[in-house]
């Protein structure tokens, strides 16, 4: 093995090491950014949770003042949400079925023209 061949191999190893070092640095920057985002998101979530507790207390006080049954209102809201979800699911299933029928019809049209 000649000296030139060894030099090329060493240069190749050095180039690969430099690329790996750059990738590692890029990854480190990404991890630090992700950690900062997670920390910021956690702080925002805590703030929102505190605000929700405050708003719930205010709404409860208003409901008591106006003699409104919060449990009944919540139950009605859940029923309405469930009905809306069921309708959306049925609509989605219907659309999927229509799409399948169109696709099948298109396949039938093209199969006769071979």
C-alpha positions as CSV (number, residue, x, y, z in Angstrom):
1,X,0.0,0.0,0.0
2,X,1.5,3.3,-1.0
3,X,1.7,6.6,0.9
4,X,-0.8,8.3,-1.4
5,X,-3.4,5.6,-0.7
6,X,-3.0,6.0,3.0
7,X,-3.2,9.8,2.7
8,X,-6.5,9.4,0.8
9,X,-7.9,7.1,3.4
10,X,-6.9,9.4,6.3
11,X,-8.4,12.4,4.4
12,X,-11.6,10.4,3.9
13,X,-11.8,9.6,7.6
14,X,-11.1,13.2,8.5
15,X,-13.9,14.4,6.1
16,X,-16.3,11.9,7.6
17,X,-15.4,12.9,11.1
18,X,-16.0,16.6,10.2
19,X,-19.4,15.8,8.7
20,X,-20.4,13.8,11.8
21,X,-19.2,16.6,14.1
22,X,-21.3,19.1,12.1
23,X,-24.3,16.8,12.3
24,X,-23.8,16.4,16.0
25,X,-23.7,20.2,16.5
26,X,-26.9,20.6,14.4
27,X,-28.6,17.9,16.5
28,X,-27.5,19.7,19.7
29,X,-29.0,22.9,18.5
30,X,-32.2,21.2,17.6
31,X,-32.4,19.5,21.0
32,X,-31.8,22.8,22.8
33,X,-34.5,24.4,20.7
34,X,-36.9,21.6,21.4
35,X,-36.2,21.8,25.1
36,X,-36.9,25.5,25.1
37,X,-40.1,25.0,23.2
38,X,-41.2,22.3,25.7
39,X,-40.4,24.6,28.6
40,X,-42.3,27.5,27.1
41,X,-45.3,25.3,26.2
42,X,-45.3,23.9,29.8
43,X,-45.4,27.5,31.2
44,X,-48.2,28.4,28.8
45,X,-50.2,25.4,29.8
46,X,-49.8,26.2,33.5
47,X,-51.0,29.8,32.9
48,X,-54.0,28.6,30.9
49,X,-54.9,26.0,33.6
50,X,-54.8,28.8,36.2
51,X,-57.0,31.0,34.1
52,X,-59.5,28.2,33.5
53,X,-59.8,27.6,37.2
54,X,-60.4,31.4,37.8
55,X,-63.0,31.5,35.0
56,X,-64.7,28.4,36.3
57,X,-64.9,30.0,39.7
58,X,-66.4,33.2,38.2
59,X,-68.9,31.2,36.1
60,X,-69.9,29.2,39.1
61,X,-70.5,32.3,41.2
62,X,-72.6,33.8,38.4
63,X,-74.6,30.6,37.9
64,X,-75.3,30.5,41.6
65,X,-76.4,34.1,41.6
66,X,-78.7,33.5,38.6
67,X,-79.9,30.1,40.1
68,X,-78.6,28.1,37.1
69,X,-78.0,24.3,37.5
70,X,-74.4,23.9,36.1
71,X,-74.6,20.1,36.2
72,X,-77.7,20.2,33.9
73,X,-76.0,22.7,31.5
74,X,-72.9,20.6,31.3
75,X,-74.9,17.4,30.7
76,X,-76.8,19.2,27.9
77,X,-73.5,20.4,26.4
78,X,-72.1,16.9,26.4
79,X,-75.2,15.5,24.8
80,X,-75.1,18.1,22.1
81,X,-71.4,17.4,21.5
82,X,-72.0,13.7,21.2
83,X,-74.8,14.2,18.8
84,X,-72.7,16.5,16.7
85,X,-69.8,14.0,16.7
86,X,-72.2,11.2,15.7
87,X,-73.6,13.3,12.8
88,X,-70.1,14.2,11.6
89,X,-69.0,10.5,11.8
90,X,-72.1,9.4,9.8
91,X,-71.4,12.2,7.3
92,X,-67.8,11.1,6.9
93,X,-68.8,7.5,6.5
94,X,-71.4,8.5,3.8
95,X,-68.8,10.6,2.0
96,X,-66.3,7.7,2.1
97,X,-69.0,5.4,0.7
98,X,-69.8,7.8,-2.1
99,X,-66.1,8.1,-3.0
100,X,-65.7,4.4,-3.1
101,X,-68.7,4.1,-5.4
102,X,-67.2,6.8,-7.7
103,X,-63.8,5.1,-7.8
104,X,-65.4,1.7,-8.5
105,X,-67.5,3.3,-11.4
106,X,-64.3,4.9,-12.8
107,X,-62.5,1.6,-12.7
108,X,-65.4,-0.1,-14.6
109,X,-65.3,2.6,-17.2
110,X,-61.6,2.3,-17.9
111,X,-61.5,-1.5,-17.8
112,X,-63.7,-1.7,-20.9
113,X,-61.4,0.5,-23.0
114,X,-58.3,-1.8,-22.9
